[in-house]
Amino acid sequence: MMTKKTWGVLSAAIALVAAIVAGALSLHEKNVSLMLWSLGLLWLAMTIGLTRGRNVFLFLTSLTVSLAIAETVLTVFSPIKVETHFDPTSGFVNDFWFKSDIGPQPRPGQHTARSLDDKDNVVYDVIYSIGTDGFRITPGKVALDGRKHLHINFFGCSFTFGEGLQDNQSLPYFAQQDGKDVEVKNYGVSGYGVHQALAIMQSDRKPTGEINFLLTAPWHADRSACIPSYAAGTPRYRLAPNGELVRDGFCGGNAITKRSALVASLKTLLHYGGTQDQQIALYLAIIKQMQAISQARGQSFVIGFIKADQDFFQGTNWSNEKIMDTLRQDGIKVIDMTLAPTSEQTPMMYFLSPLDKHPSMQANKARADLLLRTLPH
């Protein structure tokens, strides 16, 4: 018959082994819930196996297990339904990002990007070609032979980058391919917002050319306010009491907090990043500063605007139309690039797939045509 001491040692050993297994799985899966369960089991093993400091370890066990339960529940019952995921063997997952002065940026080279559905069927399988400066390469550069030409800098997020598409299917590609004497530079990166576009313009890169083009949508406002988990480490801006736009370091967060459902819920509960009105005010101030920099450098500034769904605007006086009107009142050329009267009416042909609403090749070609119509001939 096993003694009480033997049971204690065995129980502590089981908890320790479980902690190690959960810890290994948390590292492999990058899962915050498993990490917290691993810590909770570790403190439990200490509580059972040690007599000195037992009350401290019991407190740590209770605290960590409570956090683990909360994290697990919030993760399981999260209202966000993820219908696709990246193939864990693809280059996009394993060797795509590095930290730079503007936040995460793609590494130079060619990277495979494979997106799968919940049954591991391929949604897209493409290759991203990244230049030595960390931005996507646009192939097929026009041989201008000394002729006068227009150079367009493209700023934006994954829509500008061309997520899920080959190098010759992006918006900048079609603008260069279909435009007369046009060459382009793609500064768009997946997950970016207007705050990174401004940071690029303010950096030593100082993009040259005749036109700065920004493809944007109202949902870029929360990125500027450092709200999404992937905003961690990106340039932070704030509005001073006098209304002046101020650079204020970088958005907070790390590899753990940006993956935590509990942290995300607390951000929402505590109104982290301000109200939607405040977020949009910051968003518009950043865009206005991009216009000011463009004007100071003798460049034209053009916005391609994609409308948000009608239910995006909650508890606010803003709307898609009001944002566009405000930008136009500031003297900015705004092109409606929604490709439909409303976001909800956008034809499916303009999306990658029913599971992935990134722009399709057809959408990029249509938006390039809308832009090219506004350019001088």
C-alpha positions as CSV (number, residue, x, y, z in Angstrom):
1,M,0.0,0.0,0.0
2,M,1.3,3.4,-1.0
3,T,2.0,5.9,1.8
4,K,0.7,9.5,1.9
5,K,4.3,10.7,1.1
6,T,4.5,8.3,-1.9
7,W,1.2,9.6,-3.2
8,G,2.5,13.1,-2.8
9,V,5.7,12.4,-4.7
10,L,3.7,10.6,-7.5
11,S,1.2,13.4,-7.8
12,A,3.9,16.0,-7.9
13,A,5.7,14.0,-10.6
14,I,2.5,13.7,-12.7
15,A,1.8,17.4,-12.5
16,L,5.4,18.2,-13.4
17,V,5.3,15.9,-16.5
18,A,2.0,17.4,-17.5
19,A,3.5,20.9,-17.1
20,I,6.4,19.9,-19.4
21,V,4.1,18.4,-22.0
22,A,1.8,21.5,-22.0
23,G,4.8,23.8,-22.2
24,A,6.2,22.0,-25.2
25,L,2.8,22.1,-26.9
26,S,2.4,25.8,-26.1
27,L,5.8,26.6,-27.8
28,H,4.9,24.5,-30.8
29,E,1.4,25.8,-31.2
30,K,2.2,29.4,-29.9
31,N,-0.8,28.9,-27.6
32,V,-1.2,31.2,-24.6
33,S,-3.8,28.9,-22.9
34,L,-1.4,26.0,-22.9
35,M,1.4,28.2,-21.6
36,L,-0.8,29.2,-18.7
37,W,-1.8,25.6,-18.0
38,S,1.8,24.7,-18.1
39,L,2.7,27.3,-15.5
40,G,-0.3,26.3,-13.3
41,L,0.7,22.7,-13.4
42,L,4.3,23.6,-12.5
43,W,3.2,25.6,-9.5
44,L,0.9,22.7,-8.5
45,A,3.8,20.3,-8.6
46,M,5.7,22.7,-6.4
47,T,2.8,23.0,-4.0
48,I,2.5,19.3,-3.7
49,G,6.1,18.4,-3.6
50,L,7.6,21.1,-1.4
51,T,6.8,22.1,2.2
52,R,8.8,25.4,2.3
53,G,6.9,28.2,0.5
54,R,3.8,26.0,0.0
55,N,1.4,28.9,0.6
56,V,3.2,31.0,-2.0
57,F,3.1,28.2,-4.6
58,L,-0.6,27.5,-3.8
59,F,-1.4,31.2,-4.4
60,L,0.5,31.1,-7.7
61,T,-1.3,27.9,-8.7
62,S,-4.7,29.4,-8.0
63,L,-3.9,32.6,-9.9
64,T,-2.4,30.9,-12.9
65,V,-5.1,28.3,-13.2
66,S,-7.8,30.9,-13.0
67,L,-6.1,32.9,-15.8
68,A,-5.7,29.6,-17.8
69,I,-9.4,28.9,-17.4
70,A,-10.4,32.4,-18.5
71,E,-8.0,32.3,-21.5
72,T,-9.3,28.9,-22.5
73,V,-13.0,29.9,-22.3
74,L,-12.4,33.2,-24.2
75,T,-10.5,31.3,-26.9
76,V,-13.0,28.6,-27.3
77,F,-16.0,30.9,-27.4
78,S,-14.4,33.7,-29.3
79,P,-16.8,35.4,-31.7
80,I,-14.1,35.5,-34.4
81,K,-14.3,32.5,-36.7
82,V,-11.1,31.7,-38.4
83,E,-11.9,29.8,-41.6
84,T,-8.4,29.6,-43.0
85,H,-4.9,29.0,-41.6
86,F,-1.4,29.0,-43.0
87,D,0.4,25.8,-43.8
88,P,3.0,25.6,-41.0
89,T,5.7,24.4,-43.4
90,S,5.4,27.5,-45.7
91,G,8.0,30.2,-45.8
92,F,5.4,32.8,-44.8
93,V,5.2,31.1,-41.4
94,N,8.8,30.2,-40.8
95,D,11.0,32.9,-42.4
96,F,9.0,35.8,-43.5
97,W,9.1,38.5,-40.8
98,F,11.9,40.6,-39.2
99,K,11.7,43.6,-36.9
100,S,12.4,47.0,-38.5
101,D,12.0,50.7,-37.7
102,I,8.4,50.5,-39.1
103,G,7.5,47.3,-37.3
104,P,7.4,43.8,-38.7
105,Q,8.7,43.7,-42.3
106,P,9.1,40.9,-44.8
107,R,12.6,39.4,-45.2
108,P,14.3,39.7,-48.6
109,G,14.0,36.7,-50.8
110,Q,11.3,34.4,-52.1
111,H,8.8,33.0,-49.7
112,T,6.1,30.4,-50.2
113,A,2.6,31.2,-48.8
114,R,0.0,28.5,-48.6
115,S,-3.4,29.1,-47.0
116,L,-5.6,26.1,-46.1
117,D,-9.2,25.7,-45.1
118,D,-10.4,23.8,-42.0
119,K,-10.0,20.5,-43.9
120,D,-6.5,21.5,-45.1
121,N,-7.7,22.1,-48.7
122,V,-5.6,24.7,-50.4
123,V,-7.1,28.2,-50.6
124,Y,-4.1,29.7,-52.3
125,D,-0.5,28.6,-52.9
126,V,1.7,31.5,-54.1
127,I,5.3,32.9,-53.9
128,Y,6.1,36.4,-52.6
129,S,9.2,38.0,-54.0
130,I,10.7,40.5,-51.5
131,G,13.4,43.0,-52.4
132,T,16.5,43.9,-50.4
133,D,14.6,46.8,-48.8
134,G,11.9,44.5,-47.3
135,F,9.1,45.4,-49.8
136,R,7.4,43.4,-52.5
137,I,8.9,43.3,-55.9
138,T,6.7,44.3,-58.8
139,P,7.9,42.4,-61.9
140,G,7.8,43.5,-65.5
141,K,9.2,47.0,-65.0
142,V,8.5,49.1,-68.1
143,A,11.5,50.1,-70.3
144,L,10.9,53.8,-70.5
145,D,14.0,54.6,-72.7
146,G,14.3,58.1,-71.2
147,R,10.7,59.1,-71.9
148,K,8.8,61.2,-69.4
149,H,7.0,58.9,-67.0
150,L,5.0,58.8,-63.8
151,H,6.4,57.0,-60.7
152,I,3.6,56.0,-58.2
153,N,4.3,54.9,-54.7
154,F,1.7,52.5,-53.4
155,F,0.9,52.4,-49.6
156,G,-1.5,50.2,-47.7
157,C,-2.0,46.8,-46.2
158,S,-2.4,43.3,-47.5
159,F,-4.8,44.6,-50.2
160,T,-1.9,46.7,-51.6
161,F,0.7,44.0,-51.0
162,G,-1.3,41.4,-52.9
163,E,-1.9,38.8,-50.2
164,G,-2.7,35.4,-51.7
165,L,-1.6,36.5,-55.2
166,Q,1.5,36.1,-57.3
167,D,3.8,39.0,-57.9
168,N,2.2,39.7,-61.3
169,Q,-1.4,39.9,-59.9
170,S,-1.1,42.8,-57.4
171,L,-2.6,46.3,-57.7
172,P,0.7,48.0,-58.3
173,Y,1.5,45.4,-61.0
174,F,-1.6,46.2,-63.0
175,A,-1.1,49.9,-62.6
176,Q,2.4,49.6,-64.1
177,Q,1.4,47.0,-66.7
178,D,-1.7,48.8,-68.0
179,G,-0.6,52.4,-67.5
180,K,1.3,54.4,-70.1
181,D,4.8,55.2,-69.1
182,V,4.1,54.3,-65.4
183,E,6.5,52.7,-63.0
184,V,5.6,51.8,-59.4
185,K,6.9,51.0,-55.9
186,N,4.9,48.7,-53.6
187,Y,5.2,49.8,-50.0
188,G,2.1,47.8,-48.9
189,V,2.6,45.0,-46.4
190,S,0.1,42.6,-44.8
191,G,-1.2,44.0,-41.5
192,Y,0.0,47.5,-42.1
193,G,-2.2,50.7,-41.7
194,V,-1.9,54.4,-42.4
195,H,0.4,54.8,-39.4
196,Q,3.0,52.7,-41.1
197,A,2.5,54.5,-44.4
198,L,3.2,57.8,-42.7
199,A,6.2,56.3,-40.9
200,I,7.7,55.1,-44.2
201,M,7.3,58.7,-45.6
202,Q,8.9,60.2,-42.5
203,S,11.8,57.7,-42.5
204,D,15.1,58.0,-44.3
205,R,13.5,56.2,-47.2
206,K,11.8,59.4,-48.4
207,P,9.9,57.8,-51.3
208,T,10.5,59.7,-54.5
209,G,8.1,60.0,-57.4
210,E,5.2,62.1,-58.7
211,I,2.3,60.4,-56.9
212,N,1.8,58.8,-53.5
213,F,-1.2,56.5,-53.6
214,L,-2.9,55.1,-50.4
215,L,-5.3,52.3,-50.6
216,T,-7.3,52.4,-47.3
217,A,-10.5,51.6,-45.5
218,P,-12.1,52.7,-42.2
219,W,-11.0,49.6,-40.5
220,H,-7.4,50.9,-40.7
221,A,-8.4,53.2,-37.9
222,D,-8.1,50.6,-35.1
223,R,-4.6,49.7,-36.4
224,S,-3.5,53.3,-36.0
225,A,-4.8,53.1,-32.4
226,C,-2.6,50.1,-31.7
227,I,-5.7,47.9,-31.0
228,P,-5.1,44.6,-33.0
229,S,-2.7,42.1,-31.6
230,Y,-0.5,42.4,-34.8
231,A,-0.1,46.1,-34.2
232,A,2.5,45.3,-31.5
233,G,5.8,46.9,-32.4
234,T,4.4,49.2,-35.1
235,P,4.8,53.0,-35.1
236,R,2.5,54.8,-32.5
237,Y,1.0,58.2,-33.1
238,R,-1.3,60.2,-30.8
239,L,-3.2,63.5,-31.0
240,A,-1.9,66.1,-28.5
241,P,-4.4,68.3,-26.7
242,N,-3.9,71.0,-29.3
243,G,-4.7,68.6,-32.1
244,E,-1.2,68.2,-33.3
245,L,-0.2,64.7,-34.5
246,V,2.8,63.4,-32.5
247,R,5.0,60.3,-33.0
248,D,5.0,58.5,-29.6
249,G,7.3,55.5,-30.0
250,F,5.8,52.1,-30.8
251,C,2.6,50.2,-30.0
252,G,3.0,47.9,-27.0
253,G,2.8,44.2,-26.8
254,N,4.9,41.1,-27.2
255,A,4.7,37.6,-28.6
256,I,2.6,36.5,-25.7
257,T,0.1,39.4,-25.2
258,K,-0.6,39.7,-28.9
259,R,-1.9,36.1,-29.0
260,S,-3.9,36.3,-25.8
261,A,-7.7,36.3,-26.0
262,L,-7.8,37.6,-22.4
263,V,-5.7,40.6,-23.3
264,A,-7.8,41.3,-26.3
265,S,-11.0,41.2,-24.2
266,L,-9.5,43.5,-21.6
267,K,-8.5,45.9,-24.4
268,T,-12.1,46.0,-25.5
269,L,-13.5,46.3,-22.0
270,L,-11.2,49.1,-21.1
271,H,-11.6,50.9,-24.4
272,Y,-7.9,50.6,-25.2
273,G,-7.1,52.9,-28.1
274,G,-10.1,55.2,-27.4
275,T,-13.6,55.3,-28.7
276,Q,-14.3,54.8,-32.4
277,D,-14.6,58.5,-32.8
278,Q,-11.2,59.0,-31.4
279,Q,-9.7,56.3,-33.5
280,I,-11.1,57.8,-36.7
281,A,-9.9,61.3,-35.7
282,L,-6.4,59.9,-35.3
283,Y,-6.7,58.0,-38.6
284,L,-7.8,61.1,-40.5
285,A,-5.0,63.2,-38.9
286,I,-2.4,60.6,-40.0
287,I,-3.7,60.7,-43.6
288,K,-3.7,64.5,-43.5
289,Q,-0.1,64.5,-42.5
290,M,0.7,62.2,-45.4
291,Q,-0.9,64.8,-47.7
292,A,1.2,67.6,-46.1
293,I,4.4,65.7,-46.6
294,S,3.5,64.9,-50.2
295,Q,2.8,68.6,-50.9
296,A,6.0,69.6,-49.3
297,R,7.9,67.3,-51.7
298,G,6.0,68.4,-54.7
299,Q,4.1,65.1,-55.0
300,S,0.4,64.5,-55.6
301,F,-1.5,62.5,-53.0
302,V,-4.3,60.2,-54.0
303,I,-6.5,57.9,-51.9
304,G,-8.3,54.8,-53.0
305,F,-11.1,54.3,-50.5
306,I,-12.8,51.0,-49.8
307,K,-16.0,51.2,-47.9
308,A,-16.4,49.3,-44.6
309,D,-19.6,47.2,-43.9
310,Q,-22.4,49.4,-42.6
311,D,-22.3,47.8,-39.2
312,F,-18.7,48.8,-38.7
313,F,-19.7,52.2,-37.5
314,Q,-21.1,51.7,-34.0
315,G,-21.7,54.3,-31.4
316,T,-20.3,57.0,-33.7
317,N,-21.4,59.7,-36.1
318,W,-19.1,58.6,-38.8
319,S,-19.9,56.8,-42.0
320,N,-18.1,55.8,-45.2
321,E,-19.5,58.8,-47.0
322,K,-18.6,61.2,-44.2
323,I,-15.0,60.1,-44.1
324,M,-14.7,60.5,-47.8
325,D,-16.3,63.9,-47.7
326,T,-13.9,65.0,-44.9
327,L,-10.9,63.9,-46.8
328,R,-12.1,65.7,-49.9
329,Q,-12.7,68.9,-47.9
330,D,-9.1,68.7,-46.9
331,G,-8.2,68.9,-50.6
332,I,-7.3,65.2,-51.0
333,K,-8.3,63.4,-54.2
334,V,-10.4,60.4,-53.2
335,I,-11.4,57.6,-55.5
336,D,-14.2,55.2,-54.4
337,M,-12.7,51.8,-55.0
338,T,-15.3,49.6,-53.3
339,L,-16.3,48.2,-56.7
340,A,-19.9,48.2,-55.5
341,P,-22.4,50.7,-54.0
342,T,-21.8,49.2,-50.6
343,S,-19.2,46.8,-49.1
344,E,-21.9,44.2,-48.6
345,Q,-22.8,44.3,-52.3
346,T,-19.2,43.6,-53.6
347,P,-19.4,40.7,-56.2
348,M,-17.6,37.5,-55.1
349,M,-15.4,37.7,-58.2
350,Y,-13.5,40.5,-56.5
351,F,-12.5,38.2,-53.5
352,L,-9.9,35.5,-53.4
353,S,-12.5,33.0,-52.3
354,P,-15.7,32.7,-50.1
355,L,-13.3,31.9,-47.2
356,D,-10.8,34.8,-47.8
357,K,-12.0,38.3,-48.6
358,H,-8.7,39.7,-49.8
359,P,-8.9,41.2,-53.3
360,S,-8.7,38.9,-56.3
361,M,-6.6,39.6,-59.4
362,Q,-9.8,40.9,-61.0
363,A,-10.3,43.4,-58.2
364,N,-6.8,44.7,-58.5
365,K,-7.1,45.1,-62.2
366,A,-10.4,47.0,-61.8
367,R,-8.9,49.3,-59.1
368,A,-5.8,49.9,-61.2
369,D,-8.1,51.0,-64.0
370,L,-9.9,53.4,-61.7
371,L,-6.6,54.9,-60.6
372,L,-5.2,55.2,-64.2
373,R,-8.3,57.1,-65.4
374,T,-7.4,59.9,-63.0
375,L,-3.8,60.2,-64.1
376,P,-2.6,62.9,-66.6
377,H,-2.1,61.5,-70.1
